[in-house]
Amino acid sequence: MLLLRRILSSSLVLILVISLIPISQVEAATEPVMQVRLKNYLGNQTQINLRTQGDYVTPDNKTLLKHNTEYTLKLENRELKLYSGSSYMGKYDLLTVKPAAEGNLLFINQRPYSGSFQFVLEKANNTEIIRPINSIPMEEYLRGVLPSEMPASWPKEALKAQAVAARTYAFRHNATGVIDDTINYQVYGGYLSFPNTDVAVRETEGQVLKYNGKLIDAVFSASNGGKTESNANAWGGTQIPYFIVKNDDFDPKTRWSFEFNKTQMDLTGKSLVDYHQWWSSVYEKDPLISDNIKTWLKNNGYFGKELKIVSIPELSFAPPSSSGRVTKGSITVEFFVKDQVDSAGSLVLQKIEVINGSASRIRAMVGNRTMLSYLVDKTENTATAIKVQGFGDGHGVGLSQWGAKKRADAGQTAEQILDFYYPGTNLVAEYTVGIPGMKDVRESHRFYEEIAYLLGKSIITGFPDGHFGPEQTVTRAQAAIMIGRAVGLDGTERHTVFADVPASSKASGYIASAVERGIITGFPDKTYRPDEPVTREQMAIFLAKAFELEQEIPLTFTDVKENSKSYIYIKRILAEGITNGYPDGTFRPGLPLKRSEFSAFMARAMDNQFK
């Protein structure tokens, strides 16, 4: 279920109060990397199943997890132990792996994630468990956040506004250290890809909101119920200028209500001494409310205890704030704790009373998904039951997700939406991703330096949309252009000897010149096949001829035959240190090359620093 909420737990309230203190801004010319504890979907586990899509290596670049292989990571004797099937692979205090190539995925209990990982020991409810920490570039992180916080089918301008808010929120809280993937921060679903949300992230790349030059704390909620809330009303502290109370005519004013019986268990005829006879067969009248209260109790002093809610005789709220939201209230709960008896062996009735306490505490007790907001407009208290109703979903501070949708439906832009919910703030491009003109080549890319080198020499260019496509296969036409530019061939578009390369082709001049220089040849049917991918053996021929490589060393590759056309050329690029083949002793001559891989081979042929 897609989450349309930003519900603050008590821990997040503390974080938000701390965040009101100005954070010194670090110059951020490059994309930040998020550190995310994976809890939301994984839970607390002592055993984790892993499956790879691509190789994963250790910090010293030794392959540990092989492509398309399943592994099990177990917590045994306070150590992490890795298994492949029944084969034991090793033990670790801390296990760190990173993808060997861009685009690799690690499935953790069947959910895919990109980026690098640390697996650490962590305590949860006094029990040691395995906790993965996902290190992932901001923009990639947001691709997993946006569809988890807002439906991918919603209007693009609403999604863009949400992307900016989510990026700003993440950027600011990243300064506090590791965050997690739950609603305590932002829901992060791992590797997710939807056209609408991917576009929204891409079109707002690096954009954040600032006030007086400082990142704002861009909190948001599902629905403000028709009126925005101030931070001071919601959490106390100093009023922030961009969090003000005002009407929101576009918010759909989501209506909610809940009702429960004051008496949850009828104890008539029930022995409090022989309670074992009825404990497992008697249930509360309103299981949703009572289960929520039991969960709260277990998190507040009654962990591991069996509980029964006997009655909820009191629930009331103090007069609301200027926004119409309640901030204070009272609740009384009577309950039994199994086996907590008096000297006579009789169950002792326990009681918890919150008198004029925070509304956030009361909401946490009855359930955040039961009492959806603090915008309470009516409370009915009869002799037998209590009913509460209100509007909205969440705290109401900052952006309303439903309000943003309705504004986008009405034709408002992302900038207009953000200006309404965060008035007085500035939309700023805080950083750029990757190489200028090649946004999909990040500094973490294996061949970042090689690609940047070729770009600097105008040997390669990106596509018109500002991307390079490093994982796409390089075509024979693209290879001809790159080689031609590298060795200074005439690229003037003109007729060629190949029927499938017209004079209008961007590559025609370079192909014609390369043929004249004897660098490339076509196929026996007098075609060049410009759109076919370049294979590794074709690369060897092209580079050896283009850069006039003559030195040779013996080949030991098991898959390169001596009578093959590429044999001597592979010997030459091997002698020059342009390639070393694969660890299994193969060269894989027929394997198509990616654009990033061909760029790396080109850079090595041109400059020894890349060998």
C-alpha positions as CSV (number, residue, x, y, z in Angstrom):
1,M,0.0,0.0,0.0
2,L,1.4,3.4,-1.0
3,L,2.0,5.6,2.0
4,L,0.5,9.0,1.9
5,R,1.5,10.2,5.3
6,R,4.3,11.7,7.4
7,I,3.5,10.7,10.9
8,L,5.9,11.9,13.5
9,S,6.9,9.4,16.3
10,S,8.3,10.7,19.5
11,S,11.8,10.2,18.2
12,L,11.1,12.3,15.1
13,V,9.6,15.1,17.3
14,L,13.0,15.2,19.1
15,I,14.8,15.2,15.7
16,L,12.6,18.1,14.5
17,V,13.1,20.1,17.6
18,I,16.9,19.7,17.2
19,S,16.6,20.6,13.6
20,L,15.2,24.0,14.4
21,I,18.8,24.9,15.4
22,P,20.5,26.3,12.3
23,I,22.8,23.8,10.6
24,S,25.9,25.2,9.1
25,Q,25.7,24.7,5.4
26,V,28.5,22.7,3.7
27,E,29.3,23.6,0.2
28,A,27.7,20.8,-1.8
29,A,28.9,20.9,-5.4
30,T,28.5,17.1,-5.7
31,E,25.6,14.8,-5.0
32,P,25.4,13.6,-1.4
33,V,25.3,9.9,-0.5
34,M,22.6,8.8,1.8
35,Q,23.1,6.2,4.6
36,V,19.8,4.3,5.1
37,R,19.1,1.7,7.7
38,L,16.8,-0.9,6.2
39,K,14.0,-1.6,8.7
40,N,10.6,-0.9,7.1
41,Y,10.2,-4.0,4.9
42,L,12.9,-6.1,6.5
43,G,12.0,-5.9,10.1
44,N,14.3,-7.4,12.7
45,Q,16.0,-10.5,11.4
46,T,18.8,-12.9,12.5
47,Q,19.0,-14.4,9.0
48,I,18.8,-12.6,5.7
49,N,18.5,-14.0,2.2
50,L,20.6,-12.3,-0.6
51,R,20.4,-12.6,-4.3
52,T,22.6,-10.8,-6.8
53,Q,22.1,-9.2,-10.1
54,G,25.7,-8.5,-11.0
55,D,28.9,-9.1,-9.0
56,Y,29.5,-7.4,-5.6
57,V,33.0,-6.8,-4.3
58,T,34.7,-6.1,-1.0
59,P,36.3,-2.7,-0.3
60,D,39.6,-4.0,-1.7
61,N,37.7,-5.0,-5.0
62,K,37.8,-8.7,-4.5
63,T,34.6,-10.4,-5.8
64,L,32.6,-11.9,-2.9
65,L,29.1,-12.2,-4.2
66,K,28.8,-13.5,-7.8
67,H,26.2,-12.6,-10.3
68,N,22.8,-14.4,-10.2
69,T,23.7,-16.3,-7.0
70,E,21.8,-16.8,-3.8
71,Y,23.4,-16.4,-0.4
72,T,22.3,-16.5,3.2
73,L,23.7,-14.2,5.9
74,K,23.2,-15.6,9.4
75,L,23.8,-14.3,12.9
76,E,25.6,-17.1,14.8
77,N,27.4,-16.7,18.1
78,R,27.4,-12.9,17.7
79,E,29.1,-13.1,14.3
80,L,27.9,-12.7,10.7
81,K,28.3,-15.8,8.8
82,L,27.9,-16.0,5.0
83,Y,26.7,-19.1,3.2
84,S,26.2,-20.1,-0.4
85,G,23.7,-22.9,-0.2
86,S,25.2,-25.1,2.5
87,S,28.8,-24.0,1.8
88,Y,30.3,-21.8,4.5
89,M,32.1,-18.8,3.0
90,G,33.4,-16.8,6.0
91,K,32.6,-14.9,9.2
92,Y,32.5,-11.1,9.7
93,D,32.1,-8.6,12.5
94,L,31.1,-6.1,9.7
95,L,30.4,-7.1,6.1
96,T,30.8,-4.4,3.4
97,V,30.1,-5.0,-0.3
98,K,29.7,-2.7,-3.3
99,P,28.5,-3.3,-6.8
100,A,31.3,-4.2,-9.3
101,A,29.4,-2.2,-12.0
102,E,26.8,0.5,-12.3
103,G,23.3,-0.9,-12.5
104,N,23.9,-4.0,-10.3
105,L,21.2,-4.9,-7.8
106,L,21.2,-6.8,-4.5
107,F,17.9,-8.4,-3.5
108,I,17.5,-8.5,0.3
109,N,14.7,-10.9,1.3
110,Q,13.5,-10.5,-2.3
111,R,13.4,-6.7,-2.4
112,P,15.9,-5.1,-4.8
113,Y,18.3,-2.4,-3.8
114,S,21.0,-0.5,-5.6
115,G,24.1,1.1,-4.1
116,S,26.6,-0.3,-1.6
117,F,25.9,-2.1,1.7
118,Q,27.2,-2.6,5.2
119,F,25.7,-5.5,7.3
120,V,26.1,-4.8,11.0
121,L,25.0,-6.2,14.3
122,E,22.3,-4.2,16.0
123,K,20.1,-4.6,19.1
124,A,16.4,-4.4,18.8
125,N,14.1,-5.1,21.8
126,N,17.2,-6.4,23.6
127,T,17.8,-9.0,20.9
128,E,20.8,-8.9,18.5
129,I,19.8,-8.8,14.8
130,I,21.3,-8.1,11.4
131,R,20.9,-4.6,10.1
132,P,21.7,-3.7,6.5
133,I,22.8,-0.1,5.8
134,N,22.3,1.0,2.2
135,S,24.7,3.7,0.9
136,I,23.1,5.3,-2.1
137,P,23.4,8.5,-4.1
138,M,20.7,11.0,-3.3
139,E,19.0,11.0,-6.7
140,E,18.9,7.2,-6.8
141,Y,17.5,7.2,-3.2
142,L,14.8,9.6,-4.2
143,R,13.7,7.2,-7.0
144,G,12.9,4.8,-4.2
145,V,11.3,7.4,-2.0
146,L,9.0,9.3,-4.4
147,P,6.7,6.3,-5.4
148,S,6.7,5.1,-1.8
149,E,5.3,8.5,-0.5
150,M,3.1,9.6,-3.4
151,P,1.4,7.4,-6.1
152,A,3.4,7.4,-9.3
153,S,0.1,7.9,-11.3
154,W,-0.4,11.4,-9.9
155,P,0.3,14.6,-11.9
156,K,3.9,15.4,-12.7
157,E,3.9,18.8,-11.1
158,A,2.7,17.3,-7.8
159,L,5.4,14.6,-8.0
160,K,8.0,17.3,-8.8
161,A,6.9,19.3,-5.7
162,Q,7.1,16.2,-3.6
163,A,10.6,15.3,-5.0
164,V,11.9,18.8,-4.0
165,A,10.5,18.5,-0.5
166,A,11.8,14.9,-0.1
167,R,15.3,15.9,-1.4
168,T,15.4,18.9,0.9
169,Y,14.3,16.9,3.9
170,A,16.8,14.1,3.1
171,F,19.6,16.5,2.5
172,R,19.1,18.3,5.9
173,H,18.7,15.1,7.9
174,N,21.6,13.4,6.2
175,A,23.8,15.8,8.2
176,T,22.6,14.0,11.4
177,G,24.0,10.7,10.2
178,V,22.3,7.4,9.3
179,I,18.5,7.6,8.7
180,D,16.1,4.8,8.2
181,D,13.6,3.8,5.5
182,T,10.5,4.2,7.7
183,I,7.9,7.0,8.2
184,N,10.2,8.2,11.0
185,Y,12.0,9.9,8.2
186,Q,10.8,9.1,4.6
187,V,9.6,5.7,3.3
188,Y,12.3,4.3,1.0
189,G,11.3,1.3,-1.0
190,G,14.6,0.3,-2.5
191,Y,15.1,0.1,-6.2
192,L,11.9,1.3,-7.8
193,S,11.4,2.7,-11.3
194,F,8.2,4.3,-12.6
195,P,8.2,6.6,-15.6
196,N,6.4,9.5,-13.9
197,T,8.4,9.5,-10.7
198,D,11.7,9.0,-12.5
199,V,10.9,12.0,-14.6
200,A,10.0,14.1,-11.6
201,V,13.3,13.3,-9.9
202,R,15.3,13.9,-13.0
203,E,13.6,17.2,-13.8
204,T,14.2,18.6,-10.3
205,E,17.7,17.1,-10.0
206,G,19.7,18.8,-7.2
207,Q,16.9,21.3,-6.4
208,V,16.3,22.1,-2.7
209,L,14.4,24.7,-0.7
210,K,16.2,27.3,1.4
211,Y,15.3,30.1,3.7
212,N,17.9,32.8,4.3
213,G,20.5,30.6,2.7
214,K,19.8,27.6,4.9
215,L,18.1,24.3,4.0
216,I,14.6,24.2,5.4
217,D,13.1,21.2,7.2
218,A,10.7,20.3,4.4
219,V,8.2,18.2,6.4
220,F,5.0,17.1,4.7
221,S,1.9,15.1,5.4
222,A,-0.9,13.4,3.4
223,S,-3.7,15.9,4.0
224,N,-3.9,19.1,6.2
225,G,-7.7,18.9,6.4
226,G,-8.1,22.3,4.7
227,K,-5.8,24.3,7.0
228,T,-2.0,24.3,7.3
229,E,-0.4,24.0,10.7
230,S,2.5,25.9,12.2
231,N,5.5,24.1,13.6
232,A,5.1,25.9,17.0
233,N,1.5,24.6,17.3
234,A,2.6,21.1,16.3
235,W,5.8,20.6,18.2
236,G,6.5,23.7,20.3
237,G,9.6,25.8,20.0
238,T,10.2,29.0,18.0
239,Q,7.8,29.8,15.2
240,I,9.4,29.3,11.7
241,P,8.3,31.9,9.2
242,Y,7.6,29.4,6.4
243,F,5.3,27.2,8.5
244,I,2.2,29.4,9.1
245,V,-1.4,28.7,9.7
246,K,-3.6,29.4,6.7
247,N,-6.6,28.0,4.8
248,D,-5.8,25.5,2.0
249,D,-8.8,25.5,-0.4
250,F,-7.3,22.7,-2.5
251,D,-6.9,20.1,0.2
252,P,-9.8,17.6,0.0
253,K,-10.4,17.8,3.7
254,T,-10.1,14.1,4.3
255,R,-12.8,13.0,6.9
256,W,-12.0,10.4,9.5
257,S,-13.6,9.1,12.7
258,F,-13.3,6.3,15.2
259,E,-15.5,5.0,18.0
260,F,-15.0,2.5,20.8
261,N,-16.7,1.0,23.8
262,K,-15.7,2.3,27.2
263,T,-15.9,-1.3,28.6
264,Q,-13.7,-3.5,26.4
265,M,-14.1,-6.8,28.5
266,D,-17.2,-7.9,30.4
267,L,-15.7,-9.6,33.5
268,T,-19.1,-10.7,34.8
269,G,-18.7,-14.3,36.1
270,K,-14.9,-14.3,35.3
271,S,-12.7,-15.4,38.1
272,L,-9.6,-13.3,38.5
273,V,-7.9,-16.2,40.3
274,D,-8.7,-18.8,37.7
275,Y,-8.0,-16.4,34.8
276,H,-6.2,-19.1,32.8
277,Q,-9.5,-20.7,32.1
278,W,-10.8,-17.7,30.1
279,W,-7.7,-15.7,29.2
280,S,-7.3,-17.2,25.7
281,S,-11.0,-17.1,24.8
282,V,-12.1,-13.7,25.9
283,Y,-11.3,-10.7,23.6
284,E,-11.7,-7.0,23.6
285,K,-14.8,-5.5,22.0
286,D,-12.8,-3.1,19.8
287,P,-9.7,-5.1,18.7
288,L,-8.2,-2.3,16.5
289,I,-8.1,0.3,19.3
290,S,-7.2,-2.2,22.0
291,D,-4.4,-3.8,19.9
292,N,-3.0,-0.3,19.2
293,I,-2.9,0.5,22.9
294,K,-1.3,-2.9,23.7
295,T,1.4,-2.2,21.1
296,W,2.0,1.2,22.7
297,L,2.2,-0.4,26.2
298,K,4.7,-3.0,25.0
299,N,6.9,-0.3,23.7
300,N,6.6,1.6,26.9
301,G,7.5,-0.8,29.7
302,Y,5.5,-3.9,29.0
303,F,7.6,-5.6,26.3
304,G,7.1,-9.3,26.1
305,K,4.0,-9.2,28.3
306,E,0.5,-10.6,27.5
307,L,-2.1,-7.9,28.0
308,K,-5.8,-7.5,28.1
309,I,-7.5,-4.1,27.8
310,V,-10.4,-4.0,30.3
311,S,-11.7,-0.5,29.7
312,I,-11.0,2.9,28.2
313,P,-13.2,5.1,30.4
314,E,-11.8,8.5,29.4
315,L,-10.6,10.2,26.2
316,S,-11.0,13.9,25.8
317,F,-9.1,16.9,24.3
318,A,-8.4,20.4,25.5
319,P,-9.5,23.4,23.3
320,P,-7.7,23.5,20.0
321,S,-4.9,25.8,18.8
322,S,-5.3,28.6,16.3
323,S,-5.3,26.1,13.5
324,G,-8.2,24.1,15.0
325,R,-5.9,21.3,16.0
326,V,-5.7,19.7,19.5
327,T,-2.4,19.8,21.3
328,K,-3.4,18.5,24.7
329,G,-5.7,15.7,26.0
330,S,-6.4,13.1,28.5
331,I,-6.9,9.3,28.4
332,T,-7.4,6.5,30.9
333,V,-6.8,2.8,30.2
334,E,-7.4,-0.1,32.6
335,F,-5.7,-3.4,31.7
336,F,-4.5,-6.7,33.0
337,V,-1.0,-8.1,32.7
338,K,-1.0,-11.9,32.5
339,D,0.4,-13.5,35.7
340,Q,0.7,-10.1,37.5
341,V,-1.3,-11.1,40.6
342,D,-1.7,-10.1,44.2
343,S,-0.8,-12.2,47.3
344,A,-4.1,-14.1,46.9
345,G,-3.3,-15.0,43.3
346,S,-5.9,-12.6,41.8
347,L,-5.1,-10.6,38.7
348,V,-4.3,-7.0,39.6
349,L,-6.1,-4.3,37.5
350,Q,-3.4,-1.9,36.1
351,K,-4.2,1.7,35.1
352,I,-2.4,4.3,33.0
353,E,-3.7,7.9,33.1
354,V,-2.5,10.7,30.8
355,I,-4.0,14.0,32.2
356,N,-3.6,17.0,30.0
357,G,-0.8,15.3,28.1
358,S,0.4,15.8,24.6
359,A,-2.1,15.0,21.8
360,S,0.8,13.2,20.0
361,R,1.1,10.8,22.9
362,I,-2.6,10.1,22.9
363,R,-2.6,9.6,19.1
364,A,0.3,7.2,19.4
365,M,-1.7,5.2,22.0
366,V,-4.9,4.8,20.0
367,G,-3.0,4.5,16.7
368,N,-1.7,6.9,14.1
369,R,-3.8,5.2,11.4
370,T,-6.9,5.4,13.6
371,M,-6.7,9.0,14.7
372,L,-5.4,10.3,11.4
373,S,-4.7,13.9,12.5
374,Y,-5.0,16.4,15.3
375,L,-7.7,18.4,13.5
376,V,-10.4,17.1,15.8
377,D,-13.8,18.8,15.3
378,K,-16.0,16.7,17.4
379,T,-15.9,14.3,20.4
380,E,-19.0,12.5,21.7
381,N,-18.8,11.0,25.1
382,T,-21.8,8.8,26.2
383,A,-22.3,6.5,29.1
384,T,-21.0,3.5,27.1
385,A,-18.9,4.8,24.2
386,I,-16.6,7.6,22.9
387,K,-16.6,8.8,19.3
388,V,-13.9,11.1,17.8
389,Q,-14.0,12.7,14.4
390,G,-11.9,15.1,12.4
391,F,-10.2,16.1,9.2
392,G,-6.9,15.5,7.5
393,D,-4.2,12.9,7.6
394,G,-0.9,13.7,9.4
395,H,0.5,16.7,11.2
396,G,-0.5,19.3,8.6
397,V,2.8,21.1,8.6
398,G,4.3,21.9,5.2
399,L,3.2,20.3,2.0
400,S,-0.1,18.5,1.8
401,Q,0.2,15.6,-0.7
402,W,-3.5,15.6,-1.5
403,G,-3.4,19.4,-1.7
404,A,-0.5,19.2,-4.1
405,K,-2.3,16.8,-6.3
406,K,-5.4,19.0,-6.5
407,R,-3.3,22.0,-7.2
408,A,-1.5,20.2,-10.0
409,D,-4.9,19.0,-11.4
410,A,-5.9,22.7,-11.5
411,G,-2.8,23.6,-13.5
412,Q,-0.4,24.8,-10.9
413,T,3.3,24.2,-11.4
414,A,5.6,22.6,-8.9
415,E,7.1,26.0,-8.1
416,Q,3.7,27.4,-7.3
417,I,2.8,24.5,-5.1
418,L,6.0,24.8,-3.2
419,D,5.5,28.5,-2.8
420,F,2.1,28.0,-1.2
421,Y,3.3,25.3,1.3
422,Y,6.7,26.8,2.1
423,P,6.1,30.6,1.6
424,G,9.2,32.8,1.5
425,T,11.6,30.0,0.6
426,N,13.8,29.9,-2.4
427,L,14.2,27.0,-4.9
428,V,17.9,26.5,-5.4
429,A,20.0,24.1,-7.5
430,E,22.3,22.8,-4.8
431,Y,24.4,20.4,-6.8
432,T,24.7,18.8,-10.2
433,V,24.9,15.1,-10.8
434,G,27.7,13.4,-12.8
435,I,29.7,14.9,-15.6
436,P,28.2,18.1,-17.0
437,G,26.1,17.0,-20.0
438,M,26.2,13.4,-18.8
439,K,24.1,13.3,-15.7
440,D,24.0,9.5,-15.6
441,V,27.8,9.2,-15.1
442,R,28.4,9.7,-11.4
443,E,31.7,10.0,-9.7
444,S,31.1,6.5,-8.3
445,H,31.0,5.0,-11.8
446,R,33.8,2.6,-12.4
447,F,34.9,4.5,-15.6
448,Y,34.1,8.0,-14.5
449,E,37.6,9.4,-15.0
450,E,38.0,7.8,-18.4
451,I,34.7,9.1,-19.7
452,A,35.4,12.6,-18.3
453,Y,38.8,12.5,-20.1
454,L,37.3,11.7,-23.4
455,L,34.6,14.3,-22.9
456,G,37.3,16.9,-22.2
457,K,39.0,16.1,-25.5
458,S,35.6,16.3,-27.3
459,I,35.9,12.7,-28.4
460,I,32.6,11.7,-26.9
461,T,29.4,13.7,-26.3
462,G,26.2,12.9,-24.4
463,F,22.7,12.5,-25.9
464,P,20.5,15.6,-26.3
465,D,18.7,14.9,-23.1
466,G,21.9,15.4,-21.1
467,H,22.7,11.7,-20.6
468,F,25.5,9.4,-21.8
469,G,23.9,6.0,-21.5
470,P,27.0,4.3,-20.0
471,E,25.3,0.9,-19.8
472,Q,24.0,0.9,-23.4
473,T,25.9,-1.0,-26.0
474,V,28.2,1.0,-28.2
475,T,27.3,0.8,-31.9
476,R,29.7,0.4,-34.8
477,A,28.8,3.9,-35.9
478,Q,29.4,5.4,-32.5
479,A,32.8,3.6,-32.3
480,A,33.8,5.0,-35.7
481,I,33.0,8.6,-34.5
482,M,35.0,8.2,-31.3
483,I,38.0,6.7,-33.0
484,G,37.9,9.2,-35.8
485,R,37.9,12.1,-33.4
486,A,40.7,10.5,-31.3
487,V,43.1,10.2,-34.3
488,G,42.0,13.3,-36.1
489,L,40.1,11.8,-39.1
490,D,38.0,14.0,-41.4
491,G,34.4,13.7,-40.2
492,T,32.8,15.6,-43.0
493,E,29.6,13.8,-44.0
494,R,29.9,12.2,-47.4
495,H,29.2,9.0,-49.4
496,T,30.8,5.8,-48.3
497,V,31.4,2.4,-49.9
498,F,28.7,0.9,-47.7
499,A,25.1,0.6,-48.9
500,D,23.8,1.0,-45.3
501,V,25.8,4.2,-44.5
502,P,24.2,7.1,-46.4
503,A,25.9,10.4,-46.8
504,S,23.4,12.0,-44.4
505,S,24.6,9.8,-41.5
506,K,26.5,11.6,-38.8
507,A,29.1,8.9,-38.8
508,S,29.6,8.7,-42.6
509,G,32.6,10.9,-42.8
510,Y,34.5,9.1,-40.0
511,I,33.5,5.7,-41.4
512,A,34.8,6.8,-44.9
513,S,38.0,8.1,-43.5
514,A,38.6,5.1,-41.3
515,V,38.1,2.8,-44.3
516,E,40.7,4.8,-46.2
517,R,43.2,4.5,-43.4
518,G,42.6,0.8,-43.1
519,I,41.3,1.0,-39.6
520,I,37.9,-0.5,-40.2
521,T,36.3,-2.8,-42.8
522,G,32.8,-3.9,-43.5
523,F,31.2,-7.3,-44.0
524,P,31.4,-9.5,-47.1
525,D,28.0,-8.4,-48.2
526,K,29.4,-4.8,-48.5
527,T,27.6,-3.5,-45.5
528,Y,28.9,-1.8,-42.4
529,R,26.0,-2.5,-40.1
530,P,26.3,0.8,-38.2
531,D,23.7,0.0,-35.6
532,E,25.1,-3.3,-34.5
533,P,27.0,-3.4,-31.2
534,V,30.8,-3.5,-31.2
535,T,32.2,-6.8,-29.8
536,R,35.3,-7.1,-27.7
537,E,37.3,-8.6,-30.6
538,Q,36.1,-5.8,-33.0
539,M,37.3,-3.3,-30.4
540,A,40.7,-5.0,-30.4
541,I,41.0,-4.7,-34.2
542,F,39.8,-1.1,-34.3
543,L,42.1,0.2,-31.5
544,A,45.2,-1.7,-32.6
545,K,44.9,-0.4,-36.1
546,A,43.8,3.2,-35.2
547,F,46.7,3.7,-32.7
548,E,49.2,1.6,-34.8
549,L,50.0,-0.8,-32.0
550,E,52.7,-3.3,-33.1
551,Q,54.1,-4.9,-29.9
552,E,52.8,-8.3,-29.1
553,I,52.9,-10.8,-26.3
554,P,51.7,-14.4,-26.1
555,L,48.1,-15.1,-25.5
556,T,46.8,-17.4,-22.8
557,F,43.1,-16.8,-23.2
558,T,41.3,-20.1,-23.6
559,D,38.6,-18.7,-25.9
560,V,40.7,-16.9,-28.5
561,K,41.8,-19.2,-31.4
562,E,45.1,-18.6,-33.2
563,N,43.5,-18.7,-36.6
564,S,40.9,-16.0,-35.7
565,K,40.9,-12.7,-37.5
566,S,41.3,-10.8,-34.2
567,Y,44.1,-13.0,-32.7
568,I,47.1,-10.7,-33.4
569,Y,45.2,-7.6,-32.5
570,I,44.2,-9.0,-29.1
571,K,47.9,-9.8,-28.6
572,R,48.7,-6.1,-29.3
573,I,46.2,-4.5,-27.0
574,L,47.2,-7.0,-24.3
575,A,50.8,-6.0,-24.7
576,E,49.8,-2.3,-24.3
577,G,47.9,-3.0,-21.1
578,I,44.6,-1.9,-22.6
579,T,43.0,-5.2,-21.4
580,N,43.8,-8.1,-19.2
581,G,40.8,-10.2,-19.9
582,Y,38.7,-11.9,-17.3
583,P,39.8,-13.6,-14.0
584,D,38.7,-17.0,-15.4
585,G,41.3,-16.8,-18.2
586,T,38.9,-15.8,-21.0
587,F,38.7,-12.8,-23.3
588,R,35.1,-13.3,-24.4
589,P,35.7,-12.0,-27.9
590,G,32.0,-12.0,-29.0
591,L,30.7,-10.1,-26.0
592,P,29.1,-6.7,-26.9
593,L,30.7,-3.7,-25.2
594,K,28.9,-1.0,-23.3
595,R,29.5,2.6,-24.1
596,S,31.4,3.1,-20.8
597,E,33.6,0.0,-21.4
598,F,34.5,1.2,-24.9
599,S,35.3,4.6,-23.5
600,A,37.7,3.0,-20.9
601,F,39.5,1.0,-23.6
602,M,39.8,4.2,-25.7
603,A,41.2,6.2,-22.8
604,R,43.8,3.5,-22.1
605,A,44.9,3.5,-25.7
606,M,45.4,7.3,-25.5
607,D,46.9,7.8,-22.1
608,N,48.9,5.5,-19.9
609,Q,47.4,7.0,-16.7
610,F,44.3,4.8,-17.2
611,K,46.1,1.5,-17.6
